[in-house]
Structures are given as structure tokens and as C-alpha cells.
């Protein structure tokens, strides 16, 4: 029986359980046996669980996994195994998925703009008590739909806007209340909240620990100006991981800056939250693609920017790669810089890399592309009908380690 299962990009997320006693295959052995012509997502549960455990052990507060980063049930189970019991959800679908899988999970609805029906279902059906907002209208919506008060355990968290920073993905333009507005929102929410919080996000893949210092200082100023008690300070996500051309500071550097900055605020009774996504799962998955054509230093492969390699397109992320040739035939020449073209008819479906692979790589060879556990499979589309991918759990470690995200053996 094949170890692989088909998963169309447009299919709903499913709850699928693996045999806990099964011996997971290695990527090379799997490709040698299956010789797949569709992309294969190789999920590494042990690597994900280790990264989650390391983050939980390092962060001085509650760790909320950002489900949007990778909502695959196999990934969520590994996150849970790593000790995470809080989940940052952005939609009714994510809320329902987490609650279906983990009856004891703490779910936090962290999208600042929500449909009324999504709020209603989260509150009444799934036991969600914490809601983020960044406007007076959204606060009024939450209070109207839930009909809740502080006595009902309602948690209200104001999203604070930050100035544009240096993160790979800037998140300052869409959500967040300006400091003066955040002050007013904290005051307005306080009478209704059993738990009042202030949150921010420095941007995705932020390499500078000092970004959290500046954000925490701004949050402290807002809290002091509001003059109300705050039970939660949420430092968001953005914690970076390594890529071939990026070597971020170790995890401990970020934690030290966060803890020291928080201590300087002197907020008794206030608890820290964080919303890591990429930090927990990036190294926990790869995709194996097959070369369909070589044209000079361009390789035409069966996945691309409309599939799992969106970040390799316009954002220009560089990913670790290696060639797989199961028959073991030797390749000639040293590593050469290649670019990839995906399978669709769109010329935008191009990944410039450079991706360093053996010069002798040819049509029919496979390439494993790593660090795709974050925003890889979940961004796939069905464009041009290239909507098939296969998934398997493997025993391999991460293709590229990030300092501090794995527990020592």
C-alpha cells in the first residue's frame, strides 16, 4: 500500500490520523519506491514537536501557535505534542478545526476584523473567550454578538499599530490602532473585559531582537496613558528562522530582549503571550519536486509559485535544496546556480533562487526543497489544474537548523 495520500489544493482541511506505531520512512527511501510525478510534501512531526517544545521552554508566558502558518492536522498534532495548548486562530474554519482536534485547547480569535457569524460560533459553540479588535466598531460588534460581560469571562485584546520596520513581511499597513486610538480602546473595553490585553506584531521573519524592545516600550506608553489595568501583553509573532542566505540570531537573543523589556514595564498581574508560526514549523516540512525539463540553468519543475513555492517567487526567499536520484547514478560537475520555473502557463511562475544543485541534474531527477513548513502547502492554489499534491510523514530532521529551535538530544 502506498504511503502517500492525495490532497487537492482546494479540498477542505481534513482530520487524518497516522498509525502511532508505524515506522516513518526516510525521504530518499520514499522517493526510490514511489517515484512520484506529483509534488510530495514531507512532514517531519519530530522536528515540529522539538521546535514547539524549545519555544515553550524559552518563552516566559503563553505560546499561541498561529494556525494560519500551517493548519495541516499532522502539523497541529505535532505542535500539541510539543506542549502548545494555545492556538491563534484567524477564521471560523480554523477555530472549528482546532476545537475538533483538541477539546482542551485554549483558542484565541486574533483576527482584528471578524464576521458576526464567526464571532457567534466561536463564542457559543467552541468556547472561545478572547477576541482581538482595533476599532470601536469591532469592539461594539463583539459585545453585541456575544452579549457578554466581564462576568462571562470575556477577553478583549486591542491590536496596536507599529511603525514600518525591517521584517521580511511588513504587517504595519492593514491592522492596528494608532497609539492615541489604542488608549481610547483600552479604556472603552475595560468595563466589559474579564481579561484585557494589548497586542502588536513586528512583522514576519524579523531578524532584529531590538524590534521587540521598541514595540514593548510603545505598548508600555499606551498602557500608562490609558490608566487601566491590563492582564495580557501579546508580543505577536515574527520570530525568524534560518534560510541558506539568512542566519538569524539565536532564539535566546529574542527571548532575553522580550523578558528584559517586559520587566522594565513593571506591570504586576500582566502575562505575556506570543504568536509564533514560522518559528515552530518552517523546518518541519519540505516538498519534493521532479524536474520536467532542463534548459541551460533553468529547471522546469512540477510545483511553483501557485503551489507551495509562493515565497520563492516575488518575495525571493531562498530555500535549501538537494537533488535526489534514487538509482544512485553519479552526477558530473560541481554545484551550479539554477533557477526554477513552475508548471503553470504563467510567466510569473518563476523562482530565481539561486538554487545550488549538481551540474549534472537532468529531466527525471527529483529535488527536495526545505524550510517549507511555514506558508508552503497552505498557500497552494488550483490554478491551471495543478491542484494535486501528496503528503507523507517522514523521520528526517530539518534540512536546515535554526539556533535555539530544536531541543538537544
N, C-alpha and C positions, 0 to 999 in steps of 0.2 A: 504493500500500500504506500502511495506517495506521502511524504511528509509535508508536502506543500498544499495550501488551500487557496483557491481563487478568491480575490477580493476586488470588486469593481470600485472605481473611484466614487461613483455616485450612489453606492449602496449605503444603507444606514449602518451605523455602528452596531456591532453585534456582541453579545456576551458569549465568549468562547473559552472553554476551559481546557487546558492541556493536561495530559496524564502526569500527575506529580511525580510518578515513579519512573517515567521514561528517561532514558539517557539521551541528552540532546546531541545532535550531530555537530560536527565542525563544518564551517562554511566550505572548505575545499572538498571534503568528502561529499557533501550535499550536491555541489555542482558537478562533481565527477559522476555521480549516479543519475541525477535528474537531467543534466544538460539542458537547462531551461532556455526557452526562446522568449519568455516574458520576463520583465524585471522581477527580482526576488528581494523582498525586504527581510533582512536577517536581524531579528530582535535578540538582544543579549540581556535576559532578565537579571542575571547575576550582576552585571555591570551597573544596571539601573538601580538595583537594590542597594549596592555598595555606595553609589553616589548619594542616594537618598539618606542612607544611614550616616554618611560622613557629614552631610549638610545639617541633619537634625542634631548630631552631636556637637556641631560647631556653633550653631545659631542660638543666641540667648533668648529664645522666645518660641512662638508657634510657627511652624513651617506649613504654608498653604501651597500645595502643588498647583501650578497654573495649567489646568486641564487642556486649554486650547493648544498648548505646545505639542501635545501628542495624546489624543484621547483613546488610543487603541487599548482595549481591555487587557491585553497581555502586559502592556506598559503600566497601566493603572495597578494591576495586581503586584507588579514588581515594586512600584512606588510604595504601596501599602506594606509590603513585606519589609521594606527598608525603614519602616517606622513612621511614615507620614499618615496622619489621621485627619488632617485638614485639607480641604480642596477649594481652590479658587475657580469658580465657575462663571462663565460669561453668557450663558444662554439656558433656556428651559431644557433643551436637549442634553446639555452637559450635566445639569442638575439631576435630571431623571436617570442618566447613565450612572453617575456616581452613587446615587441613592439605591439603585437596583443592585449594584455590586457590593456596596458596603453599608450595612444598616446602621453601623455605629459611627460613620464618618461625620465630621463637622463640615458642613457645606456653607460657603460664603459667596453670595451673589455679588461679584465685584465689577460688573459692567455698570458704568455710570448712567446709562440710558436703557431702560427696560420696557418691554410691552406690559400692559396691565395684566394680561392673562398669564404672562411668565411670572410676574410677582405673585399673583394669586396662587398659582400652582406650587411655587416654591414654598410659600408660607403655609398654605393649608394642607398640601399633600405630602410634601417632602421635608417638613420640619426645618426649613431654612429660616434663620432669625436675623442674619446680618446682611445688610444691603448698602451698597455704595451709591453716592449721588454727588453731583457737582453743580446743582442749580436748585433754586427754591421750588421750581415747578416739579422737579423729580422728587424732591422731599415730600411735597404735597401729594403726589401720586402714590408714593409708598404708604403714607399714612392713610390715605383714602381707601386704597385697595385692601390693606391688611386690617384696618380698623384697630391697630394695635397701639398699646401704650407701653411705658417702661415696665409696668407690672406684668406684661405678657412676655417680657424677655427680649423686646425688640432691640436689635443692634443697628446703629446708624453710623456710617463712615463717610466723611467728607473727602473727596478727591481734590488734592491741592495741585495746581498747575506749577510746573517748574520752567525756568528759562531753558532755551535750547542749549543742549550740552554736546558732548563729543561722542556719544554712543553710536554704534553702527546703525541702529534704527532709532531715530529721534521720535519720541512719543509726546512731544510738548504741544502739538498743534491741534489735537482733536478733543481731548478731555482735560478737565481740571478747572477749578475755580481760582481766580486771581486771589492773592493773599487777603485783600480787604473783603472780598466776597466770601472767602472761606471763613473769616472771622464771623461774619454775619450768619453763615450757615451753621457753624458750631453753636452759636447762641440760640438759633431757632430750633435746632434739633435736640438740644439738651433736655428740655422738659419731657420729651417723648421717648428718650432712649434709656434702656437699662445699661447699655454699653455704647459709649460714644467714642468715635475714633477719627483719626486724620491719616490719610494715606497719600503716597506720591509714587512716581515711577521715574527713575533717572534715564530710562531708555534701554533698549535691548542690546546685549553684548557691550556693556560699558566696562572699559579697561581701567578706569581711574577710581581707586577707593575713596579719593577725596570728594568725588561727586556725592557720595552718601553723606559726608560731613557737611557739605554746603546745604544739601536738602534737609537734613535733620535740624540744622541751625535755623533755616527758614521756617520749618514746621514748628520749632520751639517758639519763634517770634509770633507766629499766628496763634498758637495756644495761649501764650501770655496775653496777647491783645484781646482774645476772646474772653478771658477771665472766667472760664468754666472748666470743670474737671473733665479730663479726657482719660478713658480707660485703655485705649489702644493707639499705638503709633505703628503704622504699617509702612515699612521701608520698601515695599514693592519687590520687583524682580530686577532683571538686567545683569545678573551675575554672569561673568563671561566664561567661556571655555576655550581650549586651545584649538587652533587650526594650523595647517602647515606654515602659514606666514604670520601667525599670531601666537605669542607666548604670554598669556596674561599673568599678572601677579598671582601668587597662591591664594587659595580661598581664605586662609587665616588673615591675610592683609585686609581683606574687606570686612571680616568679622571684627577684627580689632578696632578698625575705624568706626564701625557702627556702634559697637559697645561703648567705646570711649565717648563718642559724640552724644549718645543717649544718656550716659551717666552725667554729663555736664548739664543736661537739661533739668536734672533733679525733679523728676515727676513721679512722686510716690504713688503707687497704685496703678501705674500705667504699664501695660505689657506690650512687648514688641511682636509684630508679625512680619513675615516675609513671604513673597510670592514667587519663588524660583520656578522656572520652567526649563529653559535650555540647560541650566547648570546640572539638573538631575538626569536628563535623558539624552543629551546630544551624543555622548559616546555609546549609548545603548542600542544603536541600530545602524545598519549600513544598507545599501542597495547594491545588488549585483546586476550589472547590465551586460548585454552582449554587443560586440562590435559587428555592425552590419555592412560597413564599407569603410575602407581607409582611402583617403585622398590626400597624399602628402602628409602633413602633420595635423590633418583634421580627421577625427574619428566620428563616424555616424553610428550612434548607439540607440538602443530601444527605450530610453527614458530621457526626459528633458525638462525644460522649464515649465511646461504644462503638467508635468508629472511630479516627481519627487525632488527635482533639482532646481526649484524656483530660485533659491538663494544663490545658485551658481550662475544665474543669468544676469539681469541688470544689477543686483546688489554686488556681484563679483566675488562671492565667497569662494575661497579655495579649500578644497576638501582633500583629505588623504586618500590616495588611490593605490591599488596594486593589481597586477594582471594575474588572472587565473587561467592556466592551460592544463586541464586535467590529465591529458595524455603524457605530460611531462616533457614534451619536445623542447629542446633548447632554443633560446631566442638570441639573436645576434645583436651586437652593439650595446652601448651604454644607454642610460636613461635619457629620454628625449622629451622636450616640452610639446604637449599636444593640446589642442582644443577639441571640444565636443560639439556635435550637432545632435539635437534630439530628433524623434521620429516624425513630428508633425510637419505639415507643409509650410508652416510659418517661419520666415527667416529670423524672427526674433528668438526662435528656439535654438539659441546658441550659447555655449558656455566657454568662455575664452581661457579659463584656467589661469596660468598654465598648469597642466596635469602631467607630472613626470612619470613616464612609463617606459618599458623596454623598447628600444628602437625597432625590434622585430615584431611588434604586435601586429596582428592581422585580422581580417574578417573571420568571425567564428570564435575568437577569443572572448573571454569574459573579463570584466573589470569590477572589482569591489570598490565602492566609494563610501567612505566612512564619515563619522560625525553627523549622521542624518537622522538621529533620533528626535531632533528638535525641528519642527516645521518642515518635515520631509513628506512622509506619507499623507499627513493630514491636509496638505495643500494641493494634492493631486486633483486634476480635473478629468473630464471625459472628452476633451477636445479632440476632434478628428477621429474619434472612435478608439483612441489609445487609452482605454479605461481598464485594462486588465493588469493586475499585479498579483504576485503571490507572496505569501508570508510564512516564515518559519522561525521558531525559536532555536537559537544556536548556543553553544557553550563557549564560543570565543570571547576573549576580552575585547575592550575597546581598541579600535585601530590607532587611537591617539589619546594618551592620558593627559589630564589636566591636573596640575598640582593641587592636592587637597580634596579632590572629589572622589577618591577611592580610599576605602579603609585598608590599612595594612593587613596582610595575611597573618 
